[in-house]
């Protein structure tokens, strides 16, 4: 079946209900703030598990008071789903001894999949900065973790140039990293150019596009301001046109994500990571429309 999405006066064709066993999907969640939200998260996880994801990932706070939350959520999701769960591991606020202790704790509890990150740098941070590349070395010194890293198709907020981003990614590849999850994006051309640049540098790395279903257009603008992500004007115009109409905004959000995934699939991409923001309904609809359920 061929459906047509019209965005910014362009028509995009995509095949619906045909991508089962052709692509693999994964989901990111974060530790909730209270008991009620925790119950909602686990309900969402059980629902999303019916989409047969490749893995889940759980984000990590840079604040020490929340340092155990990722560990607890990872354990619970593993028990609920019997799926691989990657724990985000951020280094901000930790020293090397902290990192080694946490890594050993993870390994001893069977948590052997890590997304290695530095984390957002707080204002006036005074501790020694342990970068993701340093974290990779520390993790490998503990045991044979499976490690993913982040990649940025558009300029990282702290980078001077895209070349710096690529060189940073190359350093991680030289350490043995073979897969990276990208920051979310809405420009396929920018992702493809980034992939081409990786290939031209000889980087043997598989890029997993990060896909952000749009829950709230104002929230998206805040995310974009923090990350330097380009958002086409028509996305804002379309959401403002349907402001107050939940069903139309939901359909628009799902169609934007589906269109990104299907067009990337036709460019040879087979793995996708959905940033769920702990909400299952949009990710569920996306997977349903893709024929994964």
Buried (B, 14 or more C-beta within 10 A) or exposed (E): EEBEBEBEEEEBEBBBEBBEEEBBBBBBBBBBEEEEEBEBBBEBBEEBBBBBBBBBBBBBBBEEEEBEBBBEBBBBBBEBBEBBBBBBBBBBBBEBEBBBEBBEEBBEEEBBBBBBBBBEEEEEEEEEEBBBBBBBEBBBEBEEBBBBBBBBBBBBBEBEEBEEBBEBBBBBBEBEBBBBBBBBBBBBEBBBBBBEBBEEBEBEBBBBBBBBBBBEBEEBEEBBEEBBBBBEEBBBEBBEEBEEEEEBBBBBBBBBBBBBBBBBBEEEBEBBBBBBBBBBBBBBBBBBBBBBB
